[in-house]
């Protein structure tokens, strides 16, 4: 892989490319991609031409996700490890690189959430969220970043949240973790940028998935979400996936350290 550090050369390469969002030949790992937003991201990257490694902890769910994408003629495989286990994450990323002889794109999507007000929150619950939503992303980015830096090209995309831009009651650990993830993204951009690796974050708002069906079935909450952003609807996983493809593509070669809110305008209005 050859890094194009010269801006003029990079612009010329994009102008000459018939498909500026083409990811053919790239290898991507999307953590937490057996379902939900992560699965939509994996499918979008694969449809753009990348070989995508699906990740999860439930073997049966992961296998079903793989079979679904394979049936669509997409190039995918799987990796199963616990993102909160540093040794397992390091080994998992090294295995992906060894099996495919490259490692181009990391999407840190896996995470957990918890609802607890500050005065009621316990330290164990705080640690669980911070470890999954921030520390695990640091470890994966460090391991993948080493491989990308050696190759002179790479994309790290962290799935943060609108909770990384704003605050709301009752989610202190999640909000702290997502704010931290945005800070980590900017540090990665600074340290890895000179090595040809870009690092960016996406901050989704309320996105409809099978995991929050109960929220959408709550009429008052559903109305609040729809009224809170100017587009008047919940986001779809595909809304986030499209942004990931852009950030992973040659078209975003000069985007580094950015935070892209995919929230229907929620964070732009009072």
Residue pairs with C-beta under 8 A, 6 or more apart in sequence:
1 102
1 104
1 151
1 152
1 153
2 152
2 153
3 152
3 153
3 195
3 196
4 10
4 13
4 196
4 253
5 196
7 254
10 250
10 253
10 254
13 250
14 20
14 250
14 251
14 253
17 250
20 249
20 250
20 251
21 48
21 245
21 246
21 249
21 250
21 251
22 48
22 49
22 249
22 250
23 45
23 48
23 49
23 50
23 105
23 245
23 248
23 249
24 48
24 49
24 50
25 49
25 50
26 49
26 50
26 51
26 102
26 104
26 105
26 248
27 50
27 51
27 53
27 96
27 97
27 100
27 102
27 103
27 104
27 105
28 42
28 45
28 50
28 51
28 52
28 53
28 104
28 105
28 106
28 107
28 248
29 52
29 53
29 55
29 79
29 93
29 96
29 103
29 105
29 106
29 107
29 144
30 38
30 41
30 42
30 45
30 52
30 53
30 54
30 55
30 107
30 109
31 38
31 55
31 83
31 107
31 108
31 109
31 110
31 136
31 140
32 38
32 55
32 56
32 83
32 109
32 110
32 111
33 39
33 41
33 42
33 52
33 54
33 55
33 56
33 65
33 107
33 109
33 110
34 54
34 55
34 56
34 58
34 61
34 62
34 64
34 65
35 56
35 61
35 65
35 209
35 210
35 211
36 209
36 210
36 211
36 237
37 109
37 159
37 204
37 207
37 209
37 237
37 240
37 241
38 55
38 107
38 109
38 110
38 159
39 54
39 65
39 237
40 236
40 237
40 238
40 240
40 241
41 107
41 109
41 159
41 237
41 240
41 241
41 244
42 52
42 54
42 65
42 69
42 76
43 52
43 69
43 72
43 74
43 241
44 238
44 241
44 242
44 244
44 245
45 52
45 105
45 107
45 241
45 244
45 245
45 248
46 52
46 69
46 74
46 75
46 76
47 74
48 245
48 248
48 249
50 75
50 104
50 105
50 248
51 75
51 76
51 77
51 100
52 69
52 74
52 75
52 76
52 77
53 76
53 77
53 78
53 79
53 96
53 100
54 62
54 65
54 66
54 69
54 76
54 77
54 78
54 79
55 62
55 78
55 79
55 80
55 81
55 83
55 92
55 110
56 62
56 65
56 78
56 80
56 110
57 80
57 81
57 82
59 80
62 78
62 80
63 78
65 78
66 76
66 77
66 78
69 76
70 76
77 99
79 92
79 95
79 96
81 88
81 89
81 91
81 92
82 88
82 89
83 89
83 110
83 132
83 136
83 139
83 140
84 131
84 132
84 135
84 136
86 139
89 136
89 139
89 140
89 143
90 139
90 143
93 103
93 106
93 140
93 143
93 144
93 147
94 143
96 103
97 103
97 147
102 151
103 144
103 147
103 148
103 151
103 154
104 148
104 151
104 153
104 154
104 155
105 154
105 155
105 156
105 157
105 248
106 140
106 141
106 144
106 148
106 154
106 155
106 156
106 157
107 157
107 158
107 159
107 244
107 248
108 136
108 137
108 140
108 141
108 156
108 157
108 158
108 159
108 181
109 159
110 132
110 136
111 132
111 133
111 136
111 159
111 177
112 128
112 129
112 132
112 133
113 129
113 133
113 171
113 174
114 125
114 128
114 129
114 171
114 173
114 174
115 170
115 171
116 122
116 125
116 170
116 171
116 172
116 173
117 169
117 170
117 172
118 172
121 172
121 173
125 173
126 172
126 173
128 173
129 173
129 174
129 177
130 173
130 176
130 177
130 180
132 177
133 174
133 177
133 178
133 181
134 177
134 180
134 181
134 184
137 158
137 181
137 184
138 184
141 156
141 158
141 184
141 188
141 199
144 154
144 156
145 154
145 156
145 188
145 192
145 197
147 154
148 154
148 155
148 156
148 192
148 195
148 196
148 197
149 192
149 195
149 196
149 197
151 196
152 195
152 196
153 196
153 197
154 192
154 196
154 197
154 198
155 197
155 198
155 199
155 247
155 248
155 252
156 185
156 188
156 192
156 197
156 198
156 199
156 200
157 199
157 200
157 201
157 202
157 244
157 247
157 248
158 181
158 182
158 184
158 185
158 199
158 200
158 201
158 202
159 201
159 202
159 204
159 240
160 178
160 181
160 182
160 185
160 201
160 202
160 203
160 259
161 174
161 178
161 203
161 204
162 203
162 204
162 205
162 206
162 261
162 263
162 266
162 267
163 171
163 174
163 175
163 178
163 179
164 175
164 178
164 179
164 181
164 182
164 201
164 203
164 259
165 182
165 203
165 259
165 261
165 267
166 267
167 175
168 175
178 203
181 201
182 201
182 203
182 259
185 199
185 200
185 201
185 257
185 259
186 199
186 257
188 197
188 199
189 198
189 199
189 200
189 256
189 257
190 257
192 198
192 199
193 199
193 256
193 257
198 247
198 252
198 253
198 255
198 256
199 256
199 257
200 247
200 252
200 255
200 256
200 257
200 258
200 259
200 260
201 258
201 259
201 260
202 240
202 243
202 244
202 247
202 259
202 260
202 261
202 262
203 259
203 260
203 261
203 262
203 263
203 267
204 235
204 239
204 240
204 262
204 263
205 229
205 235
205 261
205 262
205 263
205 264
205 266
205 267
206 212
206 215
206 225
206 228
206 229
206 234
206 235
206 263
206 266
207 234
207 235
207 236
207 237
207 239
207 240
207 262
208 216
208 234
208 235
208 236
208 237
209 237
215 221
215 222
215 225
216 222
216 225
216 234
222 234
225 234
226 232
226 233
226 234
228 266
229 263
229 264
229 265
229 266
229 269
230 264
230 265
230 268
230 269
231 264
231 265
232 264
233 264
235 262
235 263
235 264
239 262
240 262
243 260
243 262
246 252
247 255
247 260
261 267
261 268
